[in-house]
């Protein structure tokens, strides 16, 4: 028995030695990983897709996958490497060499790009021909190249990417029950100095064609960041479930603008979008469809950035809308801007008071995204991201025509002077300062729902709003749901409750179901 154990021990040692030798041989024979600095890229664009010199931003996106194409990145929670550079008067057909050290301005994500291995990654070039599109890789009118694989063993370390395709604008496929509304906005066109359209999807109720004399209350819904009116496409009417027989027309609004999500708040950078909505688009919809064109028959709802938008519109236009049901809104009190007090001296977006990295998102109460990493990613993308979107709405316009930054992109330090200018968009502060006037107009109209484990740490600001409204003696409904995050908040029960409360609010003004 003892001899058997000694034999097994000797055999195990022999096997371990053999595998260690094999691993050493494998690693020593394998070529070293190809760093990003080992490669250069030559990008050109065809005259057939853009026949003029180009001034703007050029991108290289990398991905482990060939499909979906790298240009569809970066994913917020799993971003892959990419870089961008600014060019001026770049001629069609002329190669642009992109390599570390070759360009005066090169933005990379991650910033420590030299440490990135490009082994086996797929690369794709994008040219931002359309400066009015928020999205880069999918933005209509932007150019993109074929996809190539980075091969570290290839003798040539320069990869050539020819931009010869344009991203097509998405097409809204109408049905009997959902119609696209597109109208030129005189207000926004004057602001931008070019034609600007407002868009929406109108979802018709089931009885719309059978009862041609009937008019309907309207639910205006605003999608979150990245959402558009395309979310309103339907092949059948919405099934209404209420004993009173109330049916709603639904309108899915498009909140997209070049700098992100304009949240329908008039601003120095995005223009008079709230005014355009209430004075142009909604009256246009009232003319084209059989709505009840009265405040008591106009309801608002939205989630995330759409949640903030719907609450803002109700507060900014208290006499125009009959109530809001806002879910998981973006920060409604800037004393807790995703855990950051923007009004406090010495605050930093990247680290807290103890010098610990600030998380931007969590799952199961564990941080999965950090503020600085996310800010670095948006810096490389340039305008149009979520954080830039906040500044586009809330900040004044700087001398260079861009929104003033509320924090230093290198250090993370908050600029309290810029933050002070944000006060006119701080919903809690607006309510406190104007409650004598707003209070009576908003009676019964404010409903806000939030999970206490919100994925993006939005719950803290909503708690502060709840406390402020309670001190004001408001009848506003602000509910914090234990254990719910940004997504799980939206249960079928909550959605059914919101519709039920809209029905009740409508019937209080129209007990017979209509005017």
C-alpha positions in Angstrom: 0.0 0.0 0.0 2.9 2.4 1.0 4.7 1.5 -2.3 1.6 2.4 -4.3 1.3 5.8 -2.6 5.0 6.5 -3.3 4.5 5.5 -7.0 1.4 7.8 -7.3 3.3 10.7 -5.8 6.3 10.2 -8.2 3.9 9.9 -11.1 2.0 13.1 -10.2 5.3 15.1 -9.9 6.4 13.8 -13.3 3.1 14.9 -14.9 3.3 18.3 -13.3 6.9 18.8 -14.6 5.8 17.7 -18.0 2.8 20.1 -18.2 5.0 23.0 -16.8 7.6 22.3 -19.5 4.8 22.2 -22.2 3.3 25.5 -21.1 6.7 27.2 -21.1 7.4 25.9 -24.6 4.0 27.1 -25.8 4.3 30.6 -24.3 7.9 31.1 -25.5 7.0 30.0 -29.0 3.9 32.2 -29.2 4.3 35.7 -30.6 3.8 38.6 -28.2 0.4 40.2 -28.2 0.2 43.1 -30.7 -0.2 46.4 -28.9 -2.3 49.1 -30.5 0.9 51.1 -31.0 2.2 48.3 -33.4 -0.5 49.2 -36.0 -1.4 52.1 -38.3 -4.6 52.5 -40.2 -5.1 54.3 -43.5 -8.7 55.5 -44.0 -10.1 57.1 -47.1 -13.6 57.9 -48.3 -15.1 57.6 -51.8 -16.1 60.7 -53.8 -19.3 58.8 -54.7 -20.6 59.1 -51.2 -19.2 62.6 -50.3 -17.8 64.7 -53.1 -16.5 67.6 -51.0 -13.6 68.0 -48.6 -14.6 66.9 -45.1 -14.2 68.7 -41.8 -15.3 66.8 -38.7 -14.6 63.6 -36.8 -13.3 60.2 -38.0 -13.6 57.1 -35.9 -12.1 53.6 -35.6 -14.2 51.0 -33.8 -12.8 47.7 -32.7 -14.7 44.5 -31.6 -14.2 40.9 -30.8 -17.1 40.2 -33.1 -17.5 40.7 -36.8 -21.3 40.9 -36.5 -22.9 43.1 -35.4 -20.4 45.4 -37.0 -18.0 47.3 -34.7 -19.6 50.6 -35.7 -22.7 49.7 -33.6 -20.7 50.2 -30.4 -19.8 51.1 -27.8 -22.0 49.2 -25.4 -22.5 51.2 -22.1 -21.8 48.2 -19.9 -19.3 46.3 -22.1 -17.5 49.0 -24.2 -14.8 47.9 -26.5 -11.8 50.0 -27.7 -12.3 52.8 -30.2 -10.6 56.1 -31.1 -11.4 59.3 -32.9 -9.7 62.3 -34.5 -10.7 65.6 -35.8 -9.8 66.4 -39.5 -10.1 69.6 -41.6 -10.6 69.8 -45.3 -9.9 66.1 -45.8 -10.1 65.3 -49.5 -12.0 62.4 -51.1 -9.7 59.5 -51.9 -6.8 60.8 -49.9 -5.6 58.3 -47.3 -5.7 59.5 -43.7 -3.1 57.8 -41.6 -4.2 57.1 -38.0 -1.5 55.9 -35.7 -0.3 56.9 -32.2 2.1 59.8 -32.5 1.1 60.7 -36.0 -1.8 63.0 -35.2 -2.0 66.2 -33.1 -5.4 65.3 -31.7 -6.3 61.7 -31.0 -8.9 60.6 -28.5 -8.9 57.0 -27.4 -11.0 54.8 -25.2 -9.7 53.5 -23.0 -7.3 56.5 -22.5 -4.4 54.1 -21.9 -4.8 52.8 -25.5 -1.2 51.7 -25.9 -1.9 48.9 -23.5 -4.8 47.6 -25.6 -4.1 44.4 -27.5 -5.7 44.4 -31.0 -5.0 40.7 -31.5 -7.8 39.2 -33.5 -10.1 42.2 -33.2 -12.2 43.5 -36.0 -11.9 47.1 -37.1 -14.2 49.5 -38.9 -13.9 53.1 -39.8 -16.8 55.7 -39.5 -16.9 59.3 -40.8 -19.4 61.6 -39.1 -20.6 63.3 -42.3 -23.9 64.2 -40.7 -23.2 66.6 -37.8 -26.9 66.7 -36.9 -27.1 63.1 -35.9 -26.7 62.1 -32.2 -25.5 58.6 -33.1 -22.1 57.9 -34.7 -22.0 54.5 -36.3 -25.7 54.3 -37.0 -26.3 58.0 -37.7 -28.1 58.5 -41.0 -25.8 59.9 -43.6 -22.6 58.9 -41.8 -20.1 57.0 -43.8 -18.6 53.6 -42.8 -16.1 51.1 -44.2 -15.8 47.4 -44.6 -14.8 45.4 -41.5 -11.3 44.0 -41.4 -9.6 41.7 -38.9 -6.4 42.7 -37.2 -3.9 39.9 -37.7 -0.8 40.3 -35.5 1.1 37.8 -37.7 0.5 39.6 -41.0 3.7 41.1 -42.5 2.0 44.5 -43.1 1.1 46.4 -40.0 -0.9 49.1 -41.9 -4.6 48.3 -42.4 -6.5 50.1 -45.1 -10.2 51.0 -44.6 -12.2 52.4 -47.4 -15.3 54.3 -46.4 -17.7 53.7 -49.3 -21.1 53.2 -47.6 -23.6 55.5 -45.9 -25.9 54.7 -43.0 -29.5 54.8 -44.2 -32.2 56.7 -42.2 -34.6 54.3 -40.6 -38.1 54.1 -42.2 -41.3 54.3 -40.2 -43.6 51.5 -41.5 -47.1 52.8 -40.9 -50.0 50.5 -40.2 -53.7 51.0 -39.8 -53.2 51.7 -36.1 -49.9 53.7 -36.0 -49.2 56.8 -38.0 -46.0 58.8 -38.3 -46.3 62.6 -37.8 -43.5 64.7 -39.2 -43.7 68.5 -39.3 -41.3 71.3 -39.9 -40.9 73.4 -36.7 -40.6 77.1 -37.5 -39.4 77.8 -34.0 -36.6 75.2 -34.1 -35.8 76.0 -37.8 -35.2 79.6 -36.8 -33.1 78.6 -33.9 -30.8 76.3 -35.9 -30.8 78.3 -39.2 -31.9 75.2 -41.1 -35.0 73.1 -41.5 -35.7 71.1 -38.3 -38.5 68.6 -38.0 -40.5 67.3 -35.0 -41.6 63.7 -35.1 -44.1 61.5 -33.3 -46.0 58.3 -33.7 -49.8 58.4 -33.2 -51.3 55.1 -32.0 -55.0 55.0 -32.7 -57.6 53.5 -30.3 -59.6 50.4 -31.3 -62.9 52.3 -32.0 -61.3 55.1 -34.0 -62.6 53.9 -37.4 -65.9 52.6 -36.1 -66.9 55.7 -34.3 -66.0 58.6 -36.6 -67.6 61.3 -34.4 -65.8 60.3 -31.2 -62.9 62.3 -29.8 -60.2 60.9 -27.5 -58.0 61.9 -24.6 -54.3 61.6 -25.3 -51.3 60.0 -23.5 -48.1 61.7 -24.5 -45.2 59.2 -23.9 -41.6 60.2 -24.0 -38.9 57.4 -24.3 -35.6 57.4 -22.4 -32.2 58.2 -23.8 -31.7 56.7 -27.2 -35.4 56.1 -27.7 -37.4 57.6 -30.6 -40.9 57.7 -31.9 -40.2 54.4 -33.6 -41.1 52.8 -30.3 -44.7 53.7 -31.2 -45.0 51.4 -34.2 -48.0 49.1 -33.8 -49.7 46.6 -36.0 -52.8 46.5 -33.8 -54.5 48.9 -31.3 -53.7 48.9 -27.6 -56.1 46.8 -25.7 -57.8 49.0 -23.2 -58.9 47.3 -19.9 -61.2 49.5 -17.9 -64.9 49.1 -17.0 -65.7 52.7 -17.9 -64.9 52.2 -21.6 -62.4 55.0 -21.7 -60.0 54.7 -24.7 -56.9 56.8 -25.2 -55.1 57.9 -28.3 -51.4 57.5 -27.6 -48.6 59.7 -29.0 -44.9 58.5 -28.8 -42.7 61.6 -29.0 -39.2 61.8 -30.4 -36.8 63.5 -28.0 -33.7 63.1 -30.1 -31.5 66.0 -31.0 -27.9 66.4 -32.2 -26.6 66.7 -28.6 -28.6 63.8 -27.2 -32.0 63.9 -25.5 -33.4 67.4 -25.3 -36.0 66.4 -22.6 -38.4 69.0 -24.1 -36.8 71.8 -22.0 -36.1 75.1 -23.8 -32.4 75.6 -23.6 -29.5 77.7 -24.9 -28.0 74.8 -26.8 -31.0 72.8 -28.0 -33.4 75.6 -28.7 -37.1 76.1 -27.7 -38.2 72.5 -27.9 -40.8 72.7 -25.1 -42.3 75.7 -26.7 -42.3 74.0 -30.1 -44.0 70.9 -28.6 -46.8 72.9 -27.0 -47.3 75.6 -29.6 -46.6 73.6 -32.8 -46.5 69.8 -32.7 -49.4 69.1 -30.3 -51.7 71.7 -32.0 -50.8 70.0 -35.3 -51.7 66.6 -33.9 -55.0 68.0 -32.6 -55.7 69.3 -36.1 -54.9 66.0 -37.8 -56.5 63.5 -35.4 -59.7 63.4 -33.4 -58.2 64.3 -30.0 -59.9 66.2 -27.2 -57.7 69.3 -27.5 -58.1 70.3 -23.8 -55.6 70.3 -20.9 -57.7 67.9 -18.9 -57.5 65.3 -21.7 -53.7 65.5 -22.1 -51.6 63.2 -20.0 -47.9 62.7 -19.8 -45.7 59.7 -19.0 -42.1 58.5 -19.6 -39.3 56.5 -18.2 -35.7 57.6 -17.3 -34.9 60.7 -19.3 -38.5 60.4 -20.5 -39.5 60.4 -16.9 -37.7 63.7 -16.3 -39.1 65.1 -19.5 -42.7 64.3 -18.5 -42.3 65.8 -15.0 -40.6 68.8 -16.5 -43.4 69.5 -19.0 -46.0 69.2 -16.3 -44.2 71.7 -14.1 -43.2 74.0 -16.9 -46.6 74.0 -18.5 -49.0 73.3 -15.6 -52.1 74.7 -17.4 -51.4 72.8 -20.7 -51.3 69.2 -19.3 -53.7 67.3 -17.1 -51.2 65.2 -15.2 -47.9 63.3 -15.3 -47.0 59.7 -14.3 -43.2 59.8 -14.4 -41.1 56.7 -13.8 -37.4 56.5 -12.7 -36.7 60.1 -13.8 -33.2 61.5 -14.3 -32.1 63.7 -11.3 -34.9 65.9 -10.2 -32.8 67.5 -7.4 -29.3 68.6 -8.3 -28.2 68.2 -4.7 -28.1 64.5 -5.5 -27.0 64.2 -9.1 -26.4 60.5 -9.1 -25.0 60.9 -5.6 -23.2 64.2 -6.4 -24.1 67.5 -4.8 -23.5 69.9 -7.7 -24.0 72.9 -5.5 -21.4 71.9 -2.9 -17.8 73.3 -3.1 -15.1 70.7 -3.6 -17.3 68.1 -5.2 -15.8 65.8 -7.8 -17.6 63.7 -10.4 -14.9 61.0 -10.4 -14.2 60.4 -6.7 -16.2 60.9 -3.5 -15.1 62.7 -0.4 -13.1 59.7 0.7 -11.2 59.5 -2.6 -13.1 56.4 -3.7 -14.1 56.0 -7.4 -17.7 57.1 -8.0 -20.0 54.4 -9.5 -22.4 55.4 -12.2 -24.4 52.2 -12.4 -25.0 49.1 -10.3 -26.6 45.7 -10.6 -27.7 43.9 -7.5 -26.2 46.8 -5.6 -22.7 46.1 -7.0 -21.1 48.8 -9.1 -20.7 47.8 -12.7 -19.9 51.2 -14.3 -17.7 54.1 -13.1 -18.3 57.8 -13.7 -14.8 58.5 -15.0 -14.7 55.5 -17.4 -18.1 56.6 -18.8 -17.0 60.2 -19.1 -13.8 59.1 -20.9 -15.9 57.1 -23.3 -18.1 60.0 -24.1 -15.1 62.3 -24.5 -13.8 60.0 -27.3 -17.2 59.9 -28.9 -17.6 63.7 -28.8 -21.1 65.2 -28.5 -24.4 63.2 -28.3 -23.8 61.0 -25.2 -25.9 60.9 -22.1 -23.6 63.1 -19.9 -23.0 65.6 -22.6 -26.8 65.6 -23.1 -27.3 66.9 -19.6 -24.9 69.8 -20.2 -26.5 70.6 -23.5 -29.9 71.1 -21.7 -28.8 72.7 -18.4 -25.6 74.7 -19.3 -25.3 78.1 -21.0 -23.6 78.1 -24.4 -19.8 78.8 -24.2 -17.9 81.2 -26.5 -17.0 78.3 -28.8 -20.6 77.5 -29.3 -20.5 74.4 -27.1 -22.3 73.9 -23.7 -20.2 74.9 -20.7 -18.8 71.9 -18.9 -20.1 71.4 -15.3 -17.0 69.3 -14.5 -13.3 69.2 -15.6 -12.9 66.3 -17.9 -9.4 65.6 -16.7 -9.7 66.0 -12.9 -13.5 65.5 -12.4 -13.7 68.7 -10.3 -17.2 70.2 -10.4 -17.5 73.9 -11.5 -19.9 75.3 -9.0 -20.3 78.5 -11.0 -21.6 76.5 -14.0 -23.7 74.3 -11.7 -25.3 77.5 -10.3 -26.7 78.2 -13.8 -28.4 74.8 -13.7 -30.8 75.9 -10.9 -33.4 76.9 -13.5 -33.8 73.2 -14.4 -33.7 71.9 -10.9 -37.3 70.6 -10.6 -37.3 70.4 -6.8 -35.9 74.0 -6.5 -38.4 75.4 -9.1 -41.3 73.9 -7.1 -40.0 75.3 -3.8 -39.4 78.8 -5.2 -42.7 79.0 -7.1 -45.0 76.9 -5.0 -47.5 79.7 -4.3 -48.2 79.9 -8.0 -47.6 76.3 -9.1 -49.2 74.6 -6.1 -52.8 75.2 -7.0 -52.1 74.5 -10.7 -50.4 71.1 -10.0 -53.0 69.8 -7.5 -53.6 66.1 -8.3 -51.2 66.2 -11.3 -47.9 64.9 -10.1 -47.1 61.1 -9.8 -43.5 59.9 -9.6 -42.4 56.3 -9.2 -38.8 55.1 -8.4 -37.0 52.0 -7.2 -34.8 52.3 -4.2 -32.1 50.3 -6.0 -32.2 52.3 -9.2 -29.5 51.1 -11.6 -28.2 54.6 -12.2 -28.5 55.9 -8.6 -31.5 58.2 -9.5 -33.4 57.3 -6.3 -31.6 59.7 -4.0 -32.8 62.8 -5.9 -36.4 61.4 -6.0 -36.3 60.9 -2.2 -35.3 64.6 -1.8 -38.1 65.6 -4.1 -40.6 63.6 -2.1 -39.4 65.3 1.2 -39.6 68.8 -0.4 -43.2 68.2 -1.7 -44.3 66.9 1.6 -43.0 70.0 3.4 -44.8 72.1 0.8 -48.1 70.3 1.7 -48.4 69.0 -1.8 -50.8 66.1 -2.7 -48.2 64.8 -5.2 -47.7 61.1 -5.2 -44.0 60.2 -5.0 -43.4 56.5 -4.3 -40.2 54.6 -3.7 -40.4 50.9 -4.4 -38.1 48.7 -2.3 -35.8 46.3 -4.2 -36.7 47.7 -7.6 -34.1 48.9 -10.1 -34.3 51.0 -13.3 -35.9 48.1 -15.3 -37.7 46.0 -12.7 -39.7 49.0 -11.5 -41.9 48.8 -14.6 -44.1 45.8 -13.5 -47.4 45.0 -15.3 -49.1 46.0 -12.0 -47.6 49.5 -12.0 -48.3 50.0 -15.7 -52.0 49.0 -15.2 -52.2 51.3 -12.2 -50.9 54.2 -14.1 -53.5 53.6 -16.9 -56.3 53.2 -14.3 -55.3 56.5 -12.6 -55.3 58.3 -16.0 -58.8 57.0 -16.6 -59.9 58.3 -13.2 -58.3 61.7 -13.8 -60.0 62.0 -17.2 -63.5 61.0 -15.8 -63.2 63.6 -13.0 -63.3 66.3 -15.8 -65.4 64.3 -18.3 -67.8 62.0 -16.3 -69.6 61.2 -19.5 -66.4 60.0 -21.2 -66.0 63.0 -23.5 -66.9 66.7 -24.1 
